[in-house]
Amino acid sequence: MSKPIRTYEVAVDGWGEATYSARSPGKARARAYSDWASAAGSSRSFGEFLTFSRVRRIPDPPGCYARIL
């Protein structure tokens, strides 16, 4: 069975926070890196990105996991 999708907030120094739905904090951060690198036009590595970004679990939005009729 696969891991459930959770909601994470990724903060990047100088860019603010963004919300991601992912199966792990690492996957949320990887998606944030991809988005940030595209927006910033940066060639910095993912390893460098780890030094100025933070990820934390936040509550899922209302209605998440609700039954769809």
Residue, then its C-alpha position, 0 to 999 in steps of 0.5 A: m500500500s502506498k503512503p498517503i498524500r500529506t500537505y507540506e509548506v516549503a519556505v525558501d529564503g527570500w521567496g516566501e512559502a508555498t504549499y505542496s501535496a506530496r507523499s513525503p517532506g522530501k518529495a515536497r521539497a524536490r517539487a519546490y526546488s523544481d518550481w524555484a529553479s524555474a522561477a529564479g532561473s537558477s543553476r544552483s544544485f538541490g544540495e544548495f537549495l537544502t541550505f536555504s529552504r525549510v519544510r514542515r507538515i501543515p494540516d490538510p485543507p478542509g474536505c481532504y480525504a472526504r468521500i466523493l459521491 
